Amino acid sequence: MIHMVQNAKDQAAALAMAAYQAAVADGTLPQAEVKTAPVEIPKDTANGDFTTTFALAAAKQLRKAPRDIAQALLGHMNLEGSYFASAEIAGPGFLNFRLNDSWYAGVMNAVETEGADYGTADTLKGQKIMVEFVSANPTGPMHMGNARGGVLGDTLASVLTACGADVTREFYVNDAGHQIDKFAHSIEARYLQIIKGEDAVPFPEDGYQGGDIRDLAQAYYDQHGEELLNVPAAERQEKLAQFGLSVNLPKMKSDLERYKIHYDNWFYESTLHESGYVAETVDLLTEKGWTYEKDGALWLKTADILREHFRKAGKKEADIEKLDLKDDVLRRANGFYTYFAADIAYHRNKFAVRGFDKVINVWGADHHGHVARLKGALDALGLNGSERLDIVLMQLVKLLRDGEVVRMSKRTGKAISLSDLLDEVSVDAARWYFNAKPDTQMEFDLGLAVREDSENPIYYVEYAHARICSLLRALQEEGVSVPAQAEVDMSILSGETERALIKQIAQFCEEIKLSARDYDPSHINRYLQELAGCFHRFYTACRIKGEEPAVRSARLKLADETRIVLKNGLKLIGVDAPEKM
């Protein structure tokens, strides 16, 4: 878990502070309460490899011009034994550092030492985190939103794990409630239409119209004939619903596994109702004074809860009043609990029963209005949902082919499902493209996803890995193997493209950390594209085969370490690293 970028930042900050203390000791600078200033990587490498604003940040306390402070720091700075070859003043008082060979060697040593674990960290060690994602209604095939949410959730779980967290992937199966009733009535209508004729049986106005419902009804009829014709409607609906779920759920699981998504747990909503946990949760809210009865129904004081929630978040009273907050029904007049009641109970279970420190849900952007309500309800239960529950909202997906919007599958003539998509493009391509920044609407170009050229980013990255593997095989046939880092003369790797590539390798650790912090694993995609670009530029500028042994060994080592990082990054987002293309 060697993080050379962070190590350099920490060291630069410490050097600046030590220089200040030395300047105070000999009277060059006055004594004051000064803080360690952040160290950043300049956008322009002409300004050094790392820079600190220490002098600018301390100017007020020291009552001196920043450049004068920077000059004093420079005069008292001891770089011996550090990662830095030099330091210099720039602009109004920036202190810029330039790296020496020891830092670059440290990066390459870290990759060699850690191998497949390179890039991981322990920043989240000890945290028990659940990532709940997809959780599609089992009443029909999974759509593009599910495809995007699947990759985002799965990859987010991977980067959190890479940061040391104990992560559980969970799928919440909505196998109870209104949508299941509608599912049952829809299959029932199609089943009776098979027996009596389509005109003889009306179809529910709000029923599921998809061809998959007809397929389920036909499948049941083919297996069981008319055995449900004369049984009570409730019994018929229950059996047809259970049959539909017995077909749909395994199909969902197999589609997701084909998509390289494997869940640790499938949690069924029905268990919450059957165990009495929903009722118990609602009773607890009542005990705490957060409910009231009206028109035979039991209501949650959602408006009051949200007011308190927004006040804690620092929202102004005037702005809160503009929100038109409303209460929610928990138990209908007919005695049935609402989906919201079940959702509160489910999340109470996550925290109170299973003991997760943090829960992250990946939802479509259309669930935006539900976020504060659920967090507030958990606050009302004393579970601190405001801080312990995080929601990642993802925007819609637009499918394109040659610039034209695509809505229907060429194969089925129906709306494109996840399985239809995976019949048209590779799983790796789908995972790559759907691992996009969650809060932006994405366009998935089906034509681009299958192109085998540099315009297709997944091809570009995978090709870089395959290219290195090909080089290694060719040299191995000549009896040349990758050297140990201790055998590499780092002074050889001093060219611009070589140093740029090593710095990009070092950045991998930072990108994983940022992905976990921002709940945005698309950092990894962008990183891999840049790493592949750095490698291609290096490979073009720096010959390996045919060079004298010392040069060949050093560059070969760098190429091989690039291969390791490419493979680690691709694995993190669930994409293969091919050795041949």
RAKAUR-V690320 format. One record per residue. RES is the residue in three letters. PSI is psi in whole degrees, -180 to 180 (none if undefined). NEAR is the number of other ideal C-beta (glycine too) atoms within 8 Angstrom. D_LAST is the distance of its C-alpha to the last C-alpha in whole Angstrom. Layout:
RES & PSI & NEAR & D_LAST
RES & PSI & NEAR & D_LAST
//
This chain:
MET & 51 & 7 & 32
ILE & 121 & 10 & 32
HIS & 90 & 9 & 32
MET & -29 & 12 & 32
VAL & -48 & 11 & 33
GLN & -38 & 9 & 36
ASN & -42 & 11 & 37
ALA & -41 & 16 & 37
LYS & -47 & 12 & 39
ASP & -41 & 9 & 41
GLN & -41 & 11 & 42
ALA & -42 & 13 & 43
ALA & -42 & 14 & 45
ALA & -39 & 9 & 47
LEU & -41 & 15 & 48
ALA & -43 & 15 & 49
MET & -41 & 10 & 51
ALA & -39 & 10 & 52
ALA & -39 & 14 & 53
TYR & -47 & 14 & 55
GLN & -36 & 8 & 57
ALA & -38 & 9 & 58
ALA & -34 & 13 & 59
VAL & -42 & 11 & 61
ALA & -37 & 6 & 63
ASP & 9 & 7 & 64
GLY & 6 & 5 & 65
THR & -38 & 8 & 63
LEU & 148 & 10 & 61
PRO & 156 & 7 & 64
GLN & 132 & 3 & 63
ALA & 166 & 7 & 61
GLU & 96 & 4 & 59
VAL & 147 & 9 & 56
LYS & 154 & 5 & 53
THR & 124 & 8 & 49
ALA & 151 & 12 & 47
PRO & 151 & 8 & 44
VAL & 131 & 11 & 41
GLU & 169 & 8 & 38
ILE & 118 & 7 & 35
PRO & 145 & 12 & 37
LYS & -36 & 4 & 34
ASP & 117 & 5 & 35
THR & -14 & 6 & 34
ALA & -21 & 5 & 37
ASN & 22 & 10 & 39
GLY & -178 & 12 & 38
ASP & -33 & 11 & 36
PHE & 152 & 15 & 38
THR & 148 & 14 & 41
THR & 147 & 15 & 44
THR & 24 & 11 & 47
PHE & -49 & 17 & 49
ALA & -40 & 15 & 52
LEU & -41 & 11 & 52
ALA & -30 & 9 & 52
ALA & -6 & 14 & 55
ALA & -42 & 13 & 57
LYS & -47 & 5 & 59
GLN & -38 & 8 & 60
LEU & -11 & 11 & 61
ARG & 44 & 6 & 62
LYS & 158 & 9 & 61
ALA & 139 & 7 & 59
PRO & -40 & 12 & 55
ARG & -34 & 10 & 54
ASP & -40 & 8 & 57
ILE & -47 & 16 & 56
ALA & -40 & 14 & 53
GLN & -41 & 9 & 55
ALA & -42 & 12 & 56
LEU & -45 & 15 & 53
LEU & -38 & 12 & 52
GLY & -17 & 8 & 55
HIS & 12 & 12 & 55
MET & 131 & 11 & 51
ASN & 108 & 7 & 50
LEU & 1 & 10 & 46
GLU & 130 & 4 & 47
GLY & 3 & 3 & 45
SER & -179 & 8 & 43
TYR & 0 & 10 & 39
PHE & 136 & 16 & 40
ALA & -31 & 6 & 41
SER & 164 & 7 & 44
ALA & 149 & 11 & 45
GLU & 160 & 9 & 46
ILE & 141 & 10 & 48
ALA & 150 & 9 & 47
GLY & -140 & 4 & 48
PRO & -5 & 6 & 51
GLY & 17 & 14 & 50
PHE & 144 & 14 & 47
LEU & 110 & 17 & 46
ASN & 138 & 14 & 43
PHE & 144 & 15 & 41
ARG & 134 & 11 & 39
LEU & 153 & 11 & 37
ASN & -179 & 10 & 37
ASP & -31 & 8 & 35
SER & -35 & 7 & 36
TRP & -47 & 12 & 34
TYR & -39 & 13 & 31
ALA & -36 & 11 & 31
GLY & -39 & 12 & 32
VAL & -50 & 13 & 29
MET & -34 & 16 & 27
ASN & -38 & 10 & 29
ALA & -43 & 11 & 29
VAL & -45 & 13 & 25
GLU & -44 & 10 & 25
THR & -44 & 7 & 28
GLU & -25 & 12 & 27
GLY & -121 & 8 & 23
ALA & -18 & 7 & 22
ASP & -2 & 7 & 25
TYR & 133 & 13 & 25
GLY & -20 & 13 & 26
THR & 164 & 11 & 28
ALA & 176 & 13 & 32
ASP & 24 & 8 & 35
THR & -27 & 8 & 37
LEU & 16 & 12 & 37
LYS & 135 & 7 & 38
GLY & -10 & 5 & 41
GLN & 131 & 10 & 40
LYS & 112 & 10 & 40
ILE & 135 & 15 & 38
MET & 136 & 14 & 37
VAL & 114 & 15 & 34
GLU & 125 & 12 & 35
PHE & 161 & 14 & 33
VAL & -78 & 12 & 32
SER & 43 & 8 & 36
ALA & 147 & 8 & 35
ASN & 132 & 6 & 39
PRO & 26 & 11 & 38
THR & -1 & 10 & 40
GLY & 176 & 8 & 37
PRO & 154 & 9 & 33
MET & 141 & 13 & 31
HIS & -171 & 11 & 31
MET & -33 & 11 & 28
GLY & -41 & 10 & 31
ASN & -38 & 11 & 30
ALA & -42 & 15 & 26
ARG & -46 & 13 & 27
GLY & -33 & 14 & 29
GLY & -47 & 16 & 27
VAL & -44 & 16 & 24
LEU & -46 & 16 & 27
GLY & -45 & 14 & 29
ASP & -44 & 13 & 26
THR & -37 & 15 & 25
LEU & -42 & 17 & 28
ALA & -38 & 11 & 29
SER & -43 & 12 & 26
VAL & -33 & 14 & 27
LEU & -40 & 13 & 31
THR & -41 & 9 & 30
ALA & -22 & 12 & 28
CYS & 10 & 14 & 32
GLY & -3 & 12 & 34
ALA & 153 & 12 & 35
ASP & 103 & 7 & 36
VAL & 135 & 10 & 34
THR & 129 & 11 & 34
ARG & 128 & 15 & 32
GLU & 142 & 12 & 35
PHE & 124 & 13 & 35
TYR & 116 & 9 & 39
VAL & 114 & 11 & 40
ASN & 75 & 12 & 42
ASP & 30 & 9 & 44
ALA & 164 & 9 & 47
GLY & -166 & 9 & 49
HIS & -43 & 6 & 50
GLN & -30 & 9 & 46
ILE & -38 & 13 & 47
ASP & -45 & 9 & 50
LYS & -39 & 13 & 49
PHE & -47 & 12 & 46
ALA & -47 & 13 & 48
HIS & -35 & 11 & 51
SER & -47 & 13 & 48
ILE & -40 & 16 & 47
GLU & -46 & 12 & 51
ALA & -45 & 13 & 51
ARG & -36 & 14 & 49
TYR & -47 & 14 & 50
LEU & -32 & 11 & 53
GLN & -35 & 13 & 52
ILE & -40 & 9 & 51
ILE & -47 & 8 & 54
LYS & -15 & 7 & 57
GLY & 145 & 6 & 55
GLU & -34 & 5 & 53
ASP & -17 & 4 & 56
ALA & -16 & 7 & 58
VAL & 117 & 10 & 56
PRO & 147 & 4 & 56
PHE & 136 & 10 & 52
PRO & 137 & 9 & 52
GLU & -38 & 4 & 52
ASP & 16 & 4 & 50
GLY & 166 & 11 & 48
TYR & 118 & 10 & 44
GLN & -9 & 5 & 44
GLY & 154 & 9 & 40
GLY & -23 & 6 & 39
ASP & -30 & 9 & 38
ILE & -42 & 14 & 42
ARG & -40 & 9 & 43
ASP & -40 & 8 & 40
LEU & -43 & 15 & 42
ALA & -43 & 14 & 45
GLN & -41 & 10 & 44
ALA & -43 & 10 & 43
TYR & -45 & 13 & 46
TYR & -42 & 12 & 48
ASP & -33 & 6 & 46
GLN & -35 & 6 & 46
HIS & -3 & 7 & 50
GLY & -138 & 5 & 52
GLU & 21 & 6 & 55
GLU & -22 & 6 & 55
LEU & 5 & 12 & 55
LEU & -43 & 7 & 57
ASN & 13 & 3 & 61
VAL & 161 & 7 & 60
PRO & 144 & 5 & 60
ALA & -42 & 6 & 58
ALA & -42 & 6 & 57
GLU & -44 & 9 & 56
ARG & -45 & 12 & 54
GLN & -41 & 12 & 52
GLU & -46 & 9 & 51
LYS & -40 & 9 & 50
LEU & -38 & 16 & 48
ALA & -46 & 12 & 47
GLN & -37 & 8 & 46
PHE & -46 & 12 & 44
GLY & -43 & 14 & 42
LEU & -37 & 11 & 41
SER & -22 & 8 & 40
VAL & -47 & 10 & 38
ASN & -42 & 12 & 36
LEU & -48 & 10 & 36
PRO & -35 & 8 & 34
LYS & -42 & 10 & 31
MET & -45 & 11 & 31
LYS & -44 & 9 & 30
SER & -38 & 8 & 28
ASP & -42 & 12 & 26
LEU & -38 & 14 & 26
GLU & -38 & 9 & 24
ARG & -31 & 9 & 22
TYR & 6 & 14 & 21
LYS & 33 & 9 & 21
ILE & 121 & 12 & 25
HIS & 122 & 7 & 27
TYR & 146 & 9 & 31
ASP & -27 & 6 & 33
ASN & 137 & 8 & 36
TRP & 114 & 8 & 37
PHE & 125 & 10 & 40
TYR & 127 & 7 & 43
GLU & -36 & 14 & 45
SER & -31 & 8 & 48
THR & -30 & 9 & 48
LEU & -40 & 13 & 49
HIS & -47 & 12 & 52
GLU & -33 & 6 & 53
SER & -9 & 6 & 54
GLY & 10 & 7 & 56
TYR & -32 & 12 & 54
VAL & -48 & 12 & 54
ALA & -42 & 8 & 57
GLU & -40 & 9 & 58
THR & -43 & 13 & 56
VAL & -41 & 16 & 58
ASP & -38 & 8 & 61
LEU & -41 & 9 & 60
LEU & -37 & 15 & 59
THR & -45 & 10 & 63
GLU & -34 & 6 & 64
LYS & 1 & 9 & 63
GLY & 22 & 5 & 65
TRP & 11 & 10 & 62
THR & 166 & 12 & 62
TYR & 159 & 6 & 65
GLU & 141 & 7 & 66
LYS & 129 & 6 & 67
ASP & 35 & 4 & 67
GLY & -7 & 5 & 67
ALA & 160 & 11 & 63
LEU & 125 & 11 & 62
TRP & 146 & 12 & 61
LEU & 138 & 14 & 59
LYS & 61 & 10 & 60
THR & -41 & 13 & 57
ALA & -44 & 9 & 58
ASP & -42 & 8 & 60
ILE & -44 & 15 & 57
LEU & -37 & 13 & 55
ARG & -46 & 10 & 58
GLU & -42 & 10 & 58
HIS & -46 & 13 & 54
PHE & -33 & 12 & 54
ARG & -45 & 10 & 57
LYS & -33 & 7 & 55
ALA & -3 & 7 & 52
GLY & 12 & 4 & 55
LYS & 141 & 7 & 55
LYS & 147 & 5 & 58
GLU & -41 & 6 & 61
ALA & -38 & 6 & 61
ASP & -35 & 9 & 57
ILE & -43 & 12 & 58
GLU & -25 & 6 & 60
LYS & -9 & 6 & 58
LEU & -11 & 8 & 56
ASP & 56 & 4 & 58
LEU & 142 & 8 & 57
LYS & 155 & 6 & 58
ASP & 165 & 8 & 58
ASP & 145 & 10 & 56
VAL & 132 & 11 & 57
LEU & -41 & 15 & 57
ARG & 122 & 11 & 59
ARG & 167 & 9 & 60
ALA & -26 & 6 & 63
ASN & 2 & 4 & 62
GLY & -7 & 5 & 61
PHE & 139 & 6 & 57
TYR & 146 & 11 & 55
THR & 167 & 11 & 53
TYR & -37 & 8 & 49
PHE & -41 & 12 & 50
ALA & -44 & 13 & 52
ALA & -37 & 15 & 49
ASP & -40 & 9 & 47
ILE & -46 & 16 & 49
ALA & -42 & 14 & 50
TYR & -45 & 12 & 46
HIS & -30 & 14 & 46
ARG & -42 & 14 & 49
ASN & -40 & 11 & 48
LYS & -43 & 11 & 44
PHE & -52 & 14 & 47
ALA & -33 & 7 & 50
VAL & -48 & 7 & 49
ARG & -6 & 7 & 45
GLY & 33 & 6 & 46
PHE & 138 & 12 & 43
ASP & -35 & 7 & 43
LYS & 139 & 11 & 41
VAL & 131 & 13 & 40
ILE & 123 & 13 & 37
ASN & 137 & 11 & 37
VAL & 114 & 14 & 34
TRP & 159 & 12 & 36
GLY & 154 & 9 & 36
ALA & -21 & 9 & 38
ASP & -9 & 4 & 41
HIS & 12 & 10 & 42
HIS & -43 & 7 & 43
GLY & -16 & 6 & 46
HIS & -18 & 8 & 46
VAL & -59 & 11 & 45
ALA & -35 & 10 & 48
ARG & -44 & 13 & 50
LEU & -44 & 13 & 48
LYS & -43 & 12 & 48
GLY & -42 & 15 & 52
ALA & -39 & 15 & 53
LEU & -36 & 17 & 51
ASP & -43 & 14 & 53
ALA & -28 & 10 & 56
LEU & -1 & 14 & 55
GLY & 21 & 6 & 55
LEU & 5 & 11 & 52
ASN & 51 & 8 & 51
GLY & -28 & 15 & 48
SER & -35 & 12 & 48
GLU & -26 & 5 & 46
ARG & -17 & 12 & 45
LEU & 122 & 13 & 43
ASP & 139 & 8 & 40
ILE & 126 & 9 & 39
VAL & 114 & 12 & 36
LEU & 126 & 12 & 36
MET & 145 & 13 & 33
GLN & 175 & 10 & 33
LEU & 164 & 8 & 32
VAL & 133 & 13 & 29
LYS & 119 & 9 & 29
LEU & 133 & 12 & 27
LEU & 152 & 13 & 26
ARG & 115 & 9 & 24
ASP & 39 & 5 & 24
GLY & -8 & 5 & 27
GLU & 139 & 6 & 29
VAL & 135 & 6 & 30
VAL & 128 & 9 & 29
ARG & -23 & 6 & 31
MET & 146 & 9 & 31
SER & 134 & 10 & 28
LYS & -31 & 5 & 28
ARG & -45 & 7 & 28
THR & -19 & 6 & 31
GLY & 11 & 6 & 33
LYS & 174 & 10 & 33
ALA & 138 & 7 & 33
ILE & 124 & 12 & 29
SER & 175 & 11 & 29
LEU & -45 & 14 & 26
SER & -36 & 11 & 25
ASP & -43 & 12 & 25
LEU & -45 & 12 & 22
LEU & -15 & 13 & 20
ASP & -21 & 6 & 20
GLU & -37 & 9 & 19
VAL & 161 & 9 & 16
SER & 155 & 8 & 14
VAL & -41 & 9 & 16
ASP & -43 & 10 & 14
ALA & -44 & 12 & 15
ALA & -45 & 15 & 18
ARG & -40 & 15 & 19
TRP & -52 & 12 & 17
TYR & -35 & 11 & 20
PHE & -16 & 14 & 23
ASN & 59 & 13 & 23
ALA & 167 & 10 & 25
LYS & 121 & 7 & 28
PRO & -38 & 13 & 30
ASP & 14 & 6 & 33
THR & 141 & 7 & 32
GLN & 133 & 7 & 31
MET & 150 & 13 & 28
GLU & 124 & 8 & 26
PHE & 107 & 12 & 23
ASP & 108 & 9 & 22
LEU & -34 & 12 & 20
GLY & -44 & 9 & 19
LEU & -36 & 8 & 17
ALA & -21 & 14 & 16
VAL & 1 & 11 & 13
ARG & 143 & 9 & 13
GLU & 66 & 6 & 10
ASP & 179 & 6 & 11
SER & -13 & 6 & 13
GLU & -23 & 6 & 16
ASN & 109 & 13 & 14
PRO & -38 & 8 & 15
ILE & -38 & 12 & 12
TYR & -42 & 11 & 9
TYR & -43 & 13 & 11
VAL & -48 & 14 & 12
GLU & -36 & 15 & 8
TYR & -38 & 11 & 7
ALA & -44 & 14 & 10
HIS & -46 & 15 & 9
ALA & -37 & 12 & 6
ARG & -43 & 10 & 8
ILE & -43 & 14 & 11
CYS & -40 & 11 & 10
SER & -42 & 10 & 9
LEU & -45 & 12 & 13
LEU & -42 & 13 & 14
ARG & -44 & 8 & 14
ALA & -43 & 9 & 15
LEU & -34 & 12 & 18
GLN & -37 & 9 & 19
GLU & -26 & 6 & 19
GLU & 3 & 6 & 22
GLY & 17 & 5 & 23
VAL & 124 & 7 & 23
SER & 166 & 6 & 22
VAL & 129 & 6 & 22
PRO & 164 & 10 & 25
ALA & 153 & 6 & 28
GLN & -36 & 10 & 28
ALA & -19 & 4 & 32
GLU & -4 & 6 & 31
VAL & 132 & 14 & 30
ASP & 105 & 6 & 32
MET & -23 & 11 & 31
SER & -22 & 6 & 33
ILE & -35 & 10 & 31
LEU & 59 & 13 & 28
SER & -1 & 8 & 31
GLY & 163 & 8 & 29
GLU & -47 & 6 & 29
THR & -32 & 12 & 25
GLU & -48 & 13 & 25
ARG & -38 & 11 & 28
ALA & -39 & 11 & 26
LEU & -43 & 15 & 23
ILE & -41 & 13 & 25
LYS & -37 & 10 & 27
GLN & -39 & 12 & 24
ILE & -43 & 14 & 23
ALA & -30 & 11 & 27
GLN & -15 & 10 & 27
PHE & -44 & 15 & 25
CYS & -42 & 15 & 28
GLU & -40 & 11 & 30
GLU & -36 & 12 & 27
ILE & -44 & 17 & 27
LYS & -43 & 11 & 31
LEU & -38 & 10 & 31
SER & -43 & 15 & 29
ALA & -41 & 15 & 31
ARG & -44 & 6 & 34
ASP & -3 & 7 & 34
TYR & 43 & 10 & 32
ASP & 86 & 9 & 29
PRO & -3 & 14 & 26
SER & -14 & 11 & 24
HIS & -38 & 12 & 25
ILE & -42 & 16 & 22
ASN & -51 & 13 & 20
ARG & -39 & 9 & 22
TYR & -47 & 13 & 21
LEU & -38 & 12 & 18
GLN & -43 & 11 & 17
GLU & -39 & 9 & 20
LEU & -45 & 18 & 19
ALA & -42 & 13 & 15
GLY & -44 & 9 & 18
CYS & -41 & 13 & 20
PHE & -47 & 15 & 17
HIS & -40 & 9 & 16
ARG & -42 & 11 & 19
PHE & -47 & 15 & 20
TYR & -33 & 10 & 18
THR & -40 & 7 & 19
ALA & -26 & 8 & 23
CYS & 106 & 10 & 22
ARG & 145 & 6 & 21
ILE & -62 & 12 & 21
LYS & 135 & 8 & 20
GLY & -9 & 5 & 24
GLU & 163 & 9 & 26
GLU & 154 & 5 & 29
PRO & -43 & 6 & 28
ALA & -44 & 8 & 29
VAL & -47 & 9 & 27
ARG & -45 & 13 & 24
SER & -45 & 11 & 25
ALA & -46 & 14 & 26
ARG & -35 & 15 & 22
LEU & -42 & 15 & 20
LYS & -43 & 13 & 22
LEU & -42 & 14 & 21
ALA & -43 & 15 & 18
ASP & -37 & 11 & 17
GLU & -32 & 12 & 20
THR & -42 & 16 & 17
ARG & -45 & 12 & 15
ILE & -45 & 12 & 17
VAL & -39 & 14 & 19
LEU & -45 & 17 & 15
LYS & -44 & 11 & 15
ASN & -43 & 12 & 19
GLY & -44 & 14 & 18
LEU & -40 & 14 & 16
LYS & -37 & 9 & 18
LEU & -35 & 14 & 21
ILE & 11 & 15 & 20
GLY & 31 & 11 & 18
VAL & 140 & 11 & 15
ASP & 153 & 6 & 12
ALA & 91 & 10 & 10
PRO & 145 & 8 & 7
GLU & -15 & 7 & 7
LYS & 143 & 6 & 4
MET & none & 6 & 0
//
